[in-house]
Amino acid sequence: QVQLVESGGGLVQPGGSLRLSCGASAGTFSTYTMNWYRQAPGKQRELVATVSTTGTTYYEEFAKGRFTISRDNAKNTVYLQMNSLKPEDTAVYFCNARSWFSSNWGQGTQVTVSS
């Protein structure tokens, strides 16, 4: 089991940027596929981006060209850089760690994009 804590959310104007961080407690961080999900009010939780154990990335269509997922295994941390933010990006963003044996979630961090 890995403990995950997100940070970096907040209020930002349309067109602005935020960088979310997710710190993991486990020393086996490098063995997990890391994901960012988000959930807006009244909507289902959806995948945002994935980074594999080898650094391969995947983005949902809405995130392509605007968001960047990365990981720093030495710091047991995964990041989500979000640029050109839109009001429809408003959601609670969750960090997820997936292995063959488990799926763990952080508590989430609120991102609000509003003028």
C-alpha positions in Angstrom: 0.0 0.0 0.0 1.2 3.5 -0.9 0.0 6.7 0.7 -0.6 9.6 -1.7 -1.0 13.3 -0.9 -1.9 15.9 -3.6 -1.1 19.6 -3.5 -1.0 22.6 -5.7 -4.6 23.2 -6.4 -6.3 26.5 -6.1 -8.2 29.3 -7.9 -6.8 30.5 -11.2 -8.1 32.7 -14.0 -8.9 31.3 -17.5 -5.6 31.0 -19.5 -3.6 30.6 -16.3 -1.4 27.8 -15.1 -1.1 25.5 -12.2 1.3 22.6 -11.3 -0.1 19.8 -9.2 2.1 17.5 -7.1 1.5 14.1 -5.7 3.9 12.8 -3.1 4.1 9.1 -2.3 5.2 7.5 1.0 6.5 4.2 -0.4 10.0 3.6 -1.4 8.7 1.4 -4.2 7.2 4.4 -6.0 9.2 3.6 -9.2 7.3 0.4 -9.6 3.9 2.1 -10.0 2.1 3.4 -13.0 0.9 6.9 -12.0 -2.2 8.6 -13.1 -4.1 11.8 -12.7 -7.9 11.7 -12.7 -10.4 14.5 -12.2 -14.1 14.8 -11.2 -16.3 17.8 -11.9 -19.5 18.4 -10.0 -22.3 16.2 -11.4 -19.9 14.3 -13.6 -18.1 11.0 -13.5 -14.5 10.7 -12.7 -12.3 10.7 -15.8 -8.7 10.0 -16.6 -6.5 13.0 -17.4 -3.0 11.5 -18.0 -0.8 8.5 -17.3 2.9 8.0 -16.9 4.3 4.5 -16.9 7.3 3.1 -14.9 9.5 3.7 -17.9 8.3 7.3 -18.5 5.8 6.6 -21.3 3.0 9.1 -21.2 -0.7 9.1 -22.3 -3.1 12.0 -22.4 -6.8 12.2 -22.9 -7.8 14.4 -25.8 -8.8 17.4 -23.8 -5.4 17.4 -22.1 -3.2 17.1 -25.2 -1.1 20.2 -25.8 -2.0 21.8 -22.5 -1.1 19.4 -19.7 2.1 17.6 -19.0 2.5 14.6 -16.7 6.0 13.8 -15.3 7.5 11.8 -12.4 10.6 12.2 -10.3 11.4 8.8 -8.8 14.1 10.2 -6.6 11.5 12.4 -4.9 8.7 9.9 -5.0 6.6 12.5 -6.7 4.4 12.8 -9.8 3.4 16.2 -11.3 0.7 17.5 -13.6 1.6 20.8 -15.2 -1.6 22.5 -16.5 -1.4 25.4 -18.9 -4.0 27.4 -20.8 -6.6 26.5 -18.2 -10.3 26.7 -19.1 -13.4 27.0 -16.9 -14.3 23.4 -17.9 -11.1 22.2 -16.2 -12.7 23.0 -12.9 -12.7 19.8 -10.9 -11.2 17.9 -8.0 -8.0 16.3 -9.3 -6.9 12.9 -7.9 -3.6 11.1 -7.9 -3.7 7.4 -8.5 -1.0 4.7 -8.2 -1.5 1.4 -10.0 0.4 -1.9 -9.7 -0.5 -5.5 -10.6 -1.7 -5.9 -7.0 -3.3 -2.6 -6.0 -4.8 0.7 -6.9 -4.4 3.6 -4.5 -5.9 7.1 -4.4 -5.1 10.4 -2.9 -7.7 12.6 -1.3 -7.8 15.1 -4.2 -7.0 18.7 -4.6 -9.5 21.3 -5.9 -8.8 23.3 -9.1 -11.1 26.1 -9.9 -10.8 28.1 -13.1 -12.9 31.3 -13.0 -12.7 34.9 -13.8 
